Amino acid sequence: MRKSNAERTDWKVYKPADVSGRRGDFSASFKEPSDAAVMIAFYGNGAQIRYKHHTLVWNEGKEDQPASNSYDHVAGVCIDRVNAIIRAGAEQARRANEVVIAARKARGEQ
């Protein structure tokens, strides 16, 4: 059974990488990126927020300010980055569809 949007926890927190450079371990999931920012501030440099485990949207210590300065700022940046990725994907899909339509027209298909 698929979780409803109210139950989804898409914002994943990863601990900082260990001394060997291996990516940090998954730590927790949150419904809101601002809640994930609280944990990122606690872990410090190297901690990450990922959207659905795969998309890195915040890398503590490599951003314009630390998460501890403003959890709302972190949330805004994370949401903006996810929206930009979604828009880019939609544009890529639109272009691919245009290629398919042009190929069908060239073959005389409708």
Sequence and secondary structure as in RCSB ss.txt:
>XXXX:A:sequence
MRKSNAERTDWKVYKPADVSGRRGDFSASFKEPSDAAVMIAFYGNGAQIRYKHHTLVWNEGKEDQPASNSYDHVA
GVCIDRVNAIIRAGAEQARRANEVVIAARKARGEQ
>XXXX:A:secstr
    TTT   EEEE    TT     EEEEESSHHHHHHHHHHH TT EEEETTTEEEEETTSSSS GGG HHHHH
HHHHHHHHHHHHHHHHHHHHHHHHHHHHHHHTT  
